[in-house]
Amino acid sequence: MQVLYKSTRGKGETVTASMAILKGLSEDGGLFVPTSIPKLDVPVEKLAQMTYQETAYEVMSRFLTDFTEEELKNCIVNAYDEKFDTTEIAPLHEADGAYYLELFHGSTIAFKDMALSILPHLMTTAARKNQVKNDIVILTATSGDTGKAALAGFADVPGTRIIVFYPKHGVSPIQEKQMVTQKGANTAVVGITGNFDDAQTAVKKMFNDKELAAELNEAGFQFSSANSINIGRLVPQIVYYVYAYAKLVKKGAIKAGDEINVVVPTGNFGNILAAFYAKQMGLPIHKLICASNENKVLFDFFRTGTYDRKRDFILTTSPSMDILISSNLERLIYRLTGENAEKCAELMQALSQGGEYTITDEMKAGLADFYGNYCSEAETKEAIHETFEKADYVIDPHTAVAAGVYKKYVKDTDDTLPTVIASTASPYKFTRSVMAAISNKGEGLDDFALADELTKISGVKIPRAVEEIRTAPVLHDRVVDAPDMPAAVKDILGIH
């Protein structure tokens, strides 16, 4: 069965999966969604015996129906290889009454690697399928993790260029060092004086700038997106929820068909949306538990039905979730409107013009699959401390937000179904916050000395990704104001 894609704000025109991946964003500003969610028609017992790569093929082939078996398997083999420091790719670790799905074993030690190691291969394959002659320019805004993972994925991939914008004072020192030391003749990294939402808004504006597109085309370039709005990012993320479920069956922790809960620390809503899509495919997920930090725009939305970005932007110890506009939520909103593109466009217009929108009671009833809560900074620190004390397991602040919210969920509902917590980053990516929570030995140490201290305390080896940047030279030092981002792009591409 062929699965096609349409825009959440569109007139109903459909495109193939490869075209949706190439475009990234629809011309009308909407996001591409599948016209129908395919069923996961492989018996769980069979999935339980599969490797990560085999599971990836079963899930992704259901969505990316215009890729041949050979093309898709080739993308998968190139993505999930020795870039990951474990053959399992995404191991499950049982600790303190939950199963932590470790999504940080790739080259940048964060969950974004799971999708961004395959996106370049999907994109270059899609370009060939659609006879694209231009170089693809990946333009992306990052709150910390996407940038590095996209850079690592696209570095030196022929026919592509990548330009990453990040808030100069809104990422951790290790995150920044990872980006500004990135090698690759086709890579560029630019700091901006502003926050993530400023960068994201400017990037979206460039995507919709017809004049800029014409200038690029003349110079042999076209934009595409590696942000989590690209369907080529979303589909690979569905895989690890299916894999985790199958692994629980294999372990004997559950029987095929038993329900589980899934907890996801959430910023841009892509990672939890992938779990929602897995549920729609037929994976027995009972509750999708959406965990927010103090920028609790999603928690408030689930509680009240009003999405309101008009609030102070709080810099927290979980910076990848410091987001007030959760772009991927639009895909869920579209579904809640009964796939009414006009209604969806109207709500998104209200958000961009007035900073808020409110959904109807009927739409709100469609959120029954979700539970939302948040953790304060103190609770996040406490969750890191408690997990280490009780289970001798070290988690990063984003995962800690999920762990803390999970405890609140159990308290609120008495639901103790087996639960998978998406562990989205290595504790070594946020050593300062982690050390502050588990030890008093970190005072006055730099981030790398802290990493050395953390390995002594925890017994967990320092990841290769951290060791490599310890002494790496800074290769990117450009900083601009948000309004100057288009000029920076033209300069980087040599368009004058």
N, C-alpha and C positions, 0 to 999 in steps of 0.2 A: 504494500500500500504506500503510495507516494504521500509524503508529508510536505505541504507547502507552508509558506510564511506570509503573514500580512502585518500591516502596521496597526498599532494600538489607536492611532488617530486617523487611519486612512479610509479611502473610499471602497476598500474591499479588493483592490488589485493584489494578486499574489505573486510571490517570487520563489525560486528554488532555494534550498538551504545554502548552496554555495554562493548565490547572489546575496542572500541576507548576511552571510559572513563577510563578504567583500564590502558591502555598503556600510555595515555597522549600525548606522542610524538611517531611518527612512527619510525621504525628502521632506515629508510633512512634519518632521521633528519627533515622530512617534518611534516606538521600539518594535522590532519584529517579534511576533509570537507565532507558534505553530497553529495552523488552522484546526488541528485536532491533536490531542495527546495520544501517542501510540501506546498500546498495551504492552506490558512486559510479559511476553508469552513464552518465556523459558522457565521450566520448573526450577524452583529454588534449590532443590536437591542437586540439580545439575550445576547451577551457579556456584553452589558451595564448593565444588571441586575445581573451580576455575581460578586462573591467575588474575591479577589486576588487569593485565593487558587484554585477556580474553573477555573479562567482564565488560571492559571499556568498549570492545567491539560490539558485544550484544546490545548494550544500551544505546551507543551512539549511532549504530547502523539503523536503529528504529526511527531516529530523528533526521539523520543526514542522508535522505534516501537518494539523492542524485550523485552521491559518491559511490564509485564501484568498490567492491570488496577489497580489491588490491590497493586502491588509493587510500581507503580508510585505514586498512591494516598497516600500510606503509607510514601514515601519519602517527599511528599509535606506537609503532616500534621505535620511531625516531624521537618520540616524546618521552616515553616511560622506559628509560635505559639507565646507564650508570650515572646519569645526572642525579639520580636519587640514591641516598646512602643506605637504602635497604631494598632487598628484592621484593618485599611485600608492597612497596610503594606507599601504602597507607595502613600501617599496623594499628591494631586495637589494643589498648592498654587498660586493664581493669584496675580501678583505684577508687577507694572511698565510695563504694556503692554505685558506680557508674562505669560505662565503657568509654574511654577517651579515644576518639578516632584521630590519630596523629597525622595531620595533613601538612606537616612541615619538614618532610625529609628530602625536599628538592633543593635546587641550587641556591635559592635565596631564603631558605628556612621559614617559609610562610605558605599558607594554603593556596595563595595565588599561583604558585608553581604548578599546581595540579592541572589548571586550565591553560596557563600561559606557556607551558612547555609544548603544548600541542597546537595552540592557536596559529603560530607562524606557519606550521606545516599545512593546516587546514586552509589558511589564507592563500599561500602560494599555489596549492593544488586548485583552489577555487579560481584563482586568477587565470591559470592555464585553461581550466574548463570553460571559462567565459571569454577567452581570447583577449584578455587585458594586456595592452602593450606598455602602459605607464608603470613606473615604479610606484609601489604602494607606500604612502607615508603614514605611519602609525602616529597618531597624535593623541596624547593621553595626559590626563591630570591624575595625580596620585595623592592619597592621604598617607602614603608611607610604603605600602607593600607592593601595590600593583606596579608602580614605576620600575622598581628593581626587577621584579619577575618578568615584566614585559621586555625590559632591556636585555635580560639574560636570554630570553626566548628568541628575540629577533636579532641579536648581535650577529653581524656578518651573514645573515640569511640573504642570499642573492635576490635582487629585485625589490628589496624593502629598505625603508629608512625609518628610524624611530626617534621621536622628539617627546621628551617627558618633562612636564611642569610639576613642581612640588612647592608647598608653602615653606619658604626658607626657614621660618622659625616654628614650624608645626610638625616636625618629624623627630624621631629619636636620633641621637648621634650615630648609632650603628646603621640605622636606616639611611641616613644622609651619606655616610661614608660608603655604603654599598652602592649607592647611585653614582656619586661623583667620581668613583674610581672605575666605573664601567668601561671596559675595553670594547673595541668594535668600530670600524671605520664608518659605519652607518648609524652610529648612536649619538644623541645629543641630550643633555640634561640641563634644565634651566630652573633656578630658584625664582619664586615670585614673592614680592612684598605684599602678603595678604594671606587669607586662609584657604583651605581646600575648596570651599564652595566658590570662592572668587575664581580659582583656577578652572574648576569644572564648568562654571558658567561661561567663561571666556572660550574654553575649548568647544563647547556646544555651539557658541555663536560663530566660531570659525567654520564649523561643519556646515552651518546654514548660510554661509556667506557665498553667494553665487559668483560675485566678482573675483573673490579669492580663488574659487574653484577653477574659474576660467584661466586665471593667471597660472595656476599650478599645471593645468592641463597643457597649456602652451609650452611649459617647461618640461613636460613629460612626467608629471606626478599626479597622483590623486590620493585624497585622504581616506583613511579607514581608522576604525577605533579598536583599541585593545581594552577599553574600559569594560566593566562588567555588564554594560548594556549590550555588548556584542553577543549574539546568540551562539557564536563559536566559543565563547567563554562559559556560557550557561550550561550548554549540553554536556561538556566534560565534567561539570560539577555534579551532575545527577549521578554519575557513575559511582562515586565513592559512597553514597548512601546505600546503593544497591549492594555494593561490595561488602560494606559493614554488616548489613543484614545477613547476607549469605555466610559471612564469617561467624556470626553469632550462632547460626544454624549448625555450621561445621563444628564449632566448639561444643555444641550441645547446650548452650546457654538458653536457647529457645528452640521450639519446633517450627517447621515451615508453616506459615499462616498465622503464627502468634503475632500480636501487636507489640510494637516498641514505641518509645517516645524519642524525639530528637531535639536536642538543645543547640542553638546556633547563636554565637555572639554576632550581633547584626549592626552594620553601618549602612551600606548601600542596598541591602536587601537581596542581593544576588544569591548569596550562599544558602539562605533559608528558602528562597524561591525555588532553588534547585531541589531541595528536599520536598517542597510542595509538589513540584512536577513529578518527583519519584512516587509520591503518594498517589497522584493522579494516574500514574502508569499502573498502579495496583500494588505498590509496596505497602505492606501492612503497618503504616505509621498511624498511631493514635493521635498524639498531640505534637504540633510544631511549636516549640517553645522559643520565643523570640527574646533574646537577652540584649538589653541596651545598657550603655553607661550613662553618666549624668546628662549627656545630650539626649534626653529621653523622648525624642520626637515620636518614635514608633510606639513606645509604651503608652504615651498620651493618646495616640491615634487608636490603638486597640481598645483603650478604655472608653474614649468619648466619641469616636467616629469622626473627629476633626483632626486633620493634618495641619499643623501650624508651625511654620519655620520662623515665625517672628519671635525670637527669643535670643538670649545671650548665647554666644558660642563658647563652650567651655573646653579648654585644653586639659585633657585627662592623661592618665598613664596608659590608656588604651587608644592611642591616636588614630588607628585605622578605623575606629568607630566614631571619631569626632566629625560627624556629618549631620547637617540639618536638612539636606534634600536627598532622600533615599531614592535614587533614580529608578531602581528596578521595581519599586513598589507599583509603578505605573502598570506593569504587566499583570499584577494581581488586581488592581483597580479595574482594568479592562475586563477581566474575567467577572468581577463582582457586578459590573454594569450589564452583564449578560452579553458581553462582546459588542457593546454599543460604542463604536469608535467616536461618534459625535459627542456623546455624554463624557467619554473619557477625555477627549480633547478639551472640552469645556472645563472640567475639573483641573486639568494641567495648566490651562490658561489662567484660572483663578489663582493657582499656586504661584505662577511666575509674576502675575500682576499684583495680586493683593497679599501674597504670602501665606494663604491658607485655603483649604476647601473642606467641606463636610459631606460625608456620604449619607445616603438614605438609610432608614432603619432596615429596609429589606436587604440592602448591600451589607449592612453591618452584620446581619444574620449569617451572611456568607463567610464571616471570619471565625466561625465556630471551631475550625481546625486549629486555630492559633491560640496561644496563651502568651501575653506580653508582660514583662516585668523589667526592672532595672536594678543595677547595683551602684551605690555611691562609691566614691574613691576609697573610703574607709572599709566598706564591705568587700571591695575588690582585693585590697591588701590582706584582709582577714581570710578571704578564700584561698589565696596563695599560701598563707601561713598554715591554715588548717589542713589543706591537702598535703602539704609537706610533712607536718607533724603526724597526721593520722596514717598517711599511706606512703610516706617516704617518696613522694612523687612531686616533681617540680613543674609548675605550669606558668605560662606567661599571663600578663594582665587581661588580655582579651579572653583567653580560655577561662580565667578566673571569674570574669563577669558572667560567663555561661554557668560555671559551677555554682556561683552564688545565687543566680536566678533559679537554677534547678532546685536548690534547697528550699527557696521560697515557694516554688511550684508544689513540691511535695507537701509542704506545710499547709498550703492553701487547699489542696485537693485530696490528700491521702493516697494519691496515685503512685504506686511503686512498681509500675511496669518496667522491664529492663530498658535502660535509657542510654542512648549514644550521645555523647557531648562532642561537638566538632571542636577539636583542639587546633586553633588556626595559626599559631606561630610558636617557634621554639623559644623557650625561656631565655636563650642566649641572644635573642634579638632585643630584649628589654631587660638586660642584666641589672640595671640600676634599680628599677622598680621591684624586680624579683628579690634582689639581695636585701633591699630595705624591708621587705616583708618577712624574710626568713632568717636574717642574721644581722648582727650589729657590727660586722667586720668590714662594711663597705665604705665607711667614712673616708672622704678625701681621695679615693682611688678613681682612676679613669675607667672608661667602659671596658677596656681590654684587661686591665688588672682585675676588675670585678669578675670578668669571665673566668679568669684563672682561679679566683677565690670560689666562684660558684661550682666549678668542676671538682674542687677539693671537698666541698661540703656535700654535693649531691652524688658524686661518682659518675655523673653523666659527661661523656666526652664532649669537648668543645667542637662544634660542627666545623667542617671544612670551610664553609662560607664565611665564618668569622675569622678563622686563621688567615685566610687569603687576603682579607682587606686590612689586616693589622698593619701591614707595612706598605700597602699599595699606594702609589702616587695619585693625587687628585688630578683628574683629566678634564673635569667640567667645572667651571667656576663662574658661569654667567648668571647674573641676577637682574630681573627686570620688574617693572610695575605691571600689574594685570592688563591695563589698556595697551601696553607695548608688546603683548604676546604675539599678535599677528606679524609685526615687523621683525621680531626675533625669528619666527618661523621662516619668513622669506629670506632673511640673512643666512640662516643655517643651510637652506636649500640653494643658496646662490642666485635667488631671483631678485633682480633690482630694477 
